[in-house]
Amino acid sequence: MAFNSEIYNDLEVRTDLEGFHLEAEGHDDPWLKRPATDCCAALLMTGRRLQCWPLFRGAERRGNRNDGEGRCAEARIRLWRGLIEGRFLRHQIYFSTGAVIIQHILLTGGAGYIGSHTCVALVHAGYTPVIVDNFSNSHPAVLPRLRQITGQAIACEQGDVADAAFMTDVLRRYRVQAVMHFAGYKAVGESVAQPLKYYRNNLASMLGLLEAMTAAGCRTLVFSSSATVYGDPHAVPMTEDFPRSHTNPYGHTKLMIEDMLASLCRADPAWAVAVLRYFNPVGAHPGGLIGDDPSGIPNNLMPYISQVAVGKRPQLQVFGNDYPTVDGTGVRDYIHVLDLAEGHVAALNALLEHGQHLTVNLGTGQGHSVLQVVRAFEQASGREVPCQIMPRRAGDVAQCYADPSLARQLLGWQARRSLAEMCGDAWRWQSQNPDGYRFGAPAAVVPSRR
Ligand SMILES: NC(=O)c1ccc[n+]([C@@H]2O[C@H](COP(=O)([O-])OP(=O)(O)OC[C@H]3O[C@@H](n4cnc5c(N)ncnc54)[C@H](O)[C@@H]3O)[C@@H](O)[C@H]2O)c1
């Protein structure tokens, strides 16, 4: 008799510190009434530990307890073998009959630049992602491309993360085990011009999500923070205990959310939260199918350089060449977006294993100047990138790079991709998709002019 997952849509999977309990009593389905030897073992893997036990209390009461336990032991061996061989898909609940209930990792803003790359990294790590996005700064065309890269359809719900009722429903329907919260607006300049837009979206979406997670009983969260919370740092490299401040409304929202999460963790230790302070994510998936697709004039260096190289913009304006740096231009910590994505997987693993509140820098620990990045990009693309030197811009600092040692210590993660790879992958994305996701299938690679 086949397991019909449709019938079990309302099965409750509850988690607590001990693991999972699958509640199936009260169901009047022949599958449930089979003898325990056939159907009562469940394999349950939490990040904290592996558990399996006879599933149906009804079956136990009918005297099948021993059979059920025997099944569990057998199943446990199968699971461990799968883990050792690296084949096992994590966080799915396996029945001895072969049926599966899947728990998802929810990515808010998962259609965006960092979320889409993290989606790929999660699938490679054996997780099953589900995306919620309102496509305010992304395009649904990313979804078929994610399918092409991962070989599986990625579930996506369109909606606003600030809508707590909608989010509660999504969290329950997909049996969400943990959330990665990418959704938010991110353009510093725009936040200065339109502060309310930023306070409204970034704070309301965080609040809506936290309320929904509370209602749905999901308390594991990875949050996209930013090195911008260090404001104007007094030294480099920057460690997580540096004083925090803000220089614009965008940075202020990140700082407020960090504080909000700290209060929540203090009030309820069941919350497990990783605050990840990103430095400068660049690059793209090496296949050239997904990448950074800014709307309008890019705010960040790498997409700007890419657009100059592909001929969409005449030149790059470099603000300041008299800083006390290697060549006078500003130095930043550029990190390949796939390294960043893998940092998220490492943070998720740590949360599911240890359940804690941690804050870490995700950077390489190495600074590169604007002109170094331009030269590396020219090398990777074979295109010239004309530069115009401009006066310094108010609010810019000379150097900003991370001390990434805490992430290495707590997450066992470190960035491994070079600046050359960042530029090569960014160029492949840009040259194959000169207009981003907006015009369907990627074009052929643009030939080099040098
Ligand atoms: N890219 C960077 O340089 C950088 C650096 C530091 C921190 N961050 C943070 O990382 C996160 C992701 O950044 P990104 O570069 O991928 O940005 P992105 O704009 O590409 O992705 C954000 C996604 O969130 C969606 N979104 C925004 N508000 C939403 C809402 N209320 N409901 C549902 N969806 C919503 C957008 O449509 C978009 O798909 C952001 O929170 C950003 O502040 C980014």
The ligand as an ORCA input file, in Angstrom:
! r2SCAN-3c Opt
* xyz 0 1
  N      24.483     42.866     -1.662
  C      25.213     43.470     -0.744
  O      26.215     44.112     -1.049
  C      24.845     43.342      0.726
  C      25.797     43.691      1.700
  C      25.444     43.580      3.039
  C      24.177     43.142      3.401
  N      23.274     42.822      2.434
  C      21.932     42.396      2.825
  O      21.675     41.102      2.317
  C      20.304     40.968      1.985
  C      20.178     40.453      0.575
  O      20.854     41.331     -0.286
  P      20.850     41.148     -1.862
  O      22.087     41.793     -2.370
  O      20.577     39.746     -2.209
  O      19.612     42.068     -2.229
  P      18.488     41.870     -3.367
  O      17.767     43.148     -3.479
  O      19.099     41.280     -4.583
  O      17.553     40.770     -2.691
  C      16.562     41.104     -1.738
  C      15.295     40.403     -2.143
  O      14.281     40.692     -1.181
  C      13.065     40.942     -1.864
  N      12.262     41.772     -0.960
  C      12.530     43.013     -0.491
  N      11.588     43.386      0.382
  C      10.691     42.366      0.468
  C       9.505     42.155      1.208
  N       9.026     43.072      2.058
  N       8.844     40.985      1.040
  C       9.302     40.030      0.193
  N      10.431     40.185     -0.526
  C      11.116     41.342     -0.383
  C      13.469     41.598     -3.179
  O      12.507     41.448     -4.183
  C      14.749     40.835     -3.497
  O      14.478     39.686     -4.262
  C      19.661     42.343      2.208
  O      19.028     42.334      3.459
  C      20.849     43.271      2.224
  O      20.621     44.406      3.027
  C      23.587     42.907      1.094
*
